[in-house]
Amino acid sequence: MTNPHDRLGTRRLQAVALVAAPLAGLATTVIWPQTPLDIAERLEVLAGTAGRTQLAHLLNLLTILLFVPALAGMHRLLQPHRPRAAAIGAGLAAAGLVGWSGCSPSAAPSCSSRALSPEMLRSLRPSRSTSAPSRSP
C-alpha cells in the first residue's frame, strides 16, 4: 500500500539511507590510507595514494549526504511513539554529523598534497641543525 503523500519514494530513500550511510562511512575509514602525524610525511603518503584518497573523499561526501535522509527517517519512525526522544535524538545526531564531518579522515590536508612538488615537501620538514640562531646586539 503506497502513501499518497509519498510520491517521490521518500520513505524508501530514508530506509536505504539508514543502511547505506553507515556502510559508506565504514568504507571511507577502510579505504583511507594510514598517515603519519608529521605533516610532510603525511603529504607524501597522500600524494602517493591520490586515487584512494580521492575515493575516500567521495565516499565521505556520500556518507554525509546519506545521513540527512537517514536522520529524517529515524525521526519519522520515532516521532509517533516518543516525540521528545525523537527530537532530542535527531538534534544530537545532527550535531554529531557536523562534528564527524569535520573530524573524519577526510579532514587531513590532502587537498593540497597533489599540488605540492617533492621539493616543496622537503622544504616543509624542519631543519636538523642544532645551532641556536645568532643574535645581533
C-alpha positions as CSV (number, residue, x, y, z in Angstrom):
1,M,0.0,0.0,0.0
2,T,1.5,3.3,-1.1
3,N,1.1,6.6,0.8
4,P,-0.3,9.3,-1.5
5,H,2.0,11.8,0.2
6,D,5.0,9.6,-0.6
7,R,5.1,10.2,-4.3
8,L,8.9,10.6,-4.6
9,G,9.7,7.5,-2.6
10,T,10.8,9.4,0.5
11,R,10.3,6.5,2.9
12,R,12.2,4.2,0.6
13,L,15.1,6.7,0.3
14,Q,15.2,7.1,4.1
15,A,15.2,3.3,4.6
16,V,18.0,2.8,2.1
17,A,19.9,5.8,3.7
18,L,19.7,4.2,7.2
19,V,21.7,1.3,5.9
20,A,23.9,2.9,3.2
21,A,25.1,5.9,5.2
22,P,27.0,3.9,7.9
23,L,28.3,1.5,5.3
24,A,29.7,4.4,3.2
25,G,31.3,5.8,6.4
26,L,32.9,2.4,7.1
27,A,34.2,2.2,3.6
28,T,35.7,5.7,3.9
29,T,37.6,4.6,7.0
30,V,38.8,1.3,5.4
31,I,39.9,3.0,2.2
32,W,41.7,5.9,3.8
33,P,45.4,5.4,3.8
34,Q,47.3,5.2,7.1
35,T,49.0,8.6,7.5
36,P,51.8,9.6,9.9
37,L,51.5,12.6,12.2
38,D,54.3,14.5,10.6
39,I,52.7,16.8,8.0
40,A,55.4,16.4,5.4
41,E,55.3,12.6,5.6
42,R,51.5,12.7,5.6
43,L,51.5,14.8,2.4
44,E,53.9,12.4,0.8
45,V,51.7,9.4,1.7
46,L,48.6,11.1,0.4
47,A,50.2,12.2,-2.8
48,G,51.4,8.7,-3.4
49,T,47.9,7.3,-2.9
50,A,45.9,10.0,-4.6
51,G,43.4,7.6,-6.1
52,R,42.5,6.1,-2.7
53,T,42.4,9.5,-1.1
54,Q,40.0,10.9,-3.8
55,L,37.8,7.8,-3.5
56,A,37.7,8.2,0.3
57,H,36.7,11.9,-0.1
58,L,33.9,10.9,-2.5
59,L,32.7,8.2,-0.1
60,N,32.8,10.7,2.8
61,L,30.7,13.2,0.9
62,L,28.2,10.4,0.0
63,T,28.1,9.4,3.7
64,I,27.3,13.0,4.8
65,L,24.6,13.3,2.1
66,L,23.1,10.0,3.0
67,F,22.9,10.8,6.7
68,V,20.5,13.6,6.1
69,P,17.6,11.4,4.9
70,A,18.7,8.7,7.4
71,L,18.2,11.1,10.3
72,A,14.9,12.3,8.9
73,G,13.8,8.7,8.6
74,M,14.8,7.8,12.1
75,H,13.0,10.9,13.4
76,R,9.9,9.9,11.4
77,L,9.9,6.4,12.8
78,L,10.3,7.6,16.5
79,Q,8.0,10.7,16.3
80,P,4.6,9.0,16.8
81,H,5.8,6.9,19.8
82,R,8.4,9.1,21.6
83,P,8.3,12.7,20.2
84,R,10.6,14.2,22.7
85,A,13.2,11.4,22.3
86,A,12.9,11.7,18.5
87,A,13.6,15.5,18.6
88,I,16.5,15.1,21.1
89,G,18.0,12.2,19.1
90,A,17.7,14.0,15.8
91,G,19.3,17.1,17.2
92,L,22.2,15.2,18.8
93,A,22.7,13.1,15.7
94,A,22.7,16.2,13.5
95,A,25.3,17.9,15.8
96,G,27.3,14.7,15.8
97,L,27.2,14.6,12.0
98,V,28.5,18.1,11.7
99,G,31.3,17.3,14.2
100,W,32.1,14.0,12.4
101,S,32.3,15.6,9.0
102,G,35.0,17.9,10.3
103,C,36.9,15.2,12.2
104,S,36.7,12.4,9.7
105,P,39.8,11.0,7.9
106,S,39.0,13.4,5.0
107,A,39.8,16.3,7.2
108,A,43.5,15.6,6.6
109,P,45.4,18.1,4.5
110,S,45.2,16.0,1.3
111,C,43.5,18.6,-0.9
112,S,46.8,20.4,-1.4
113,S,49.0,17.3,-1.5
114,R,48.8,16.8,-5.2
115,A,49.8,20.3,-5.9
116,L,53.0,20.1,-3.9
117,S,56.2,19.0,-5.6
118,P,58.7,16.8,-3.8
119,E,61.0,19.8,-3.4
120,M,58.2,21.7,-1.6
121,L,57.5,18.7,0.6
122,R,61.2,18.5,1.6
123,S,61.1,22.2,2.4
124,L,58.3,21.7,4.9
125,R,60.4,19.4,7.0
126,P,62.1,21.1,10.0
127,S,65.8,21.6,9.6
128,R,68.1,19.3,11.5
129,S,70.5,22.0,12.6
130,T,71.1,22.2,16.3
131,S,72.8,25.6,16.4
132,A,71.0,28.4,18.0
133,P,70.1,31.4,16.0
134,S,72.6,34.2,16.2
135,R,71.5,37.4,17.9
136,S,72.7,40.9,16.9
137,P,73.1,43.4,19.8
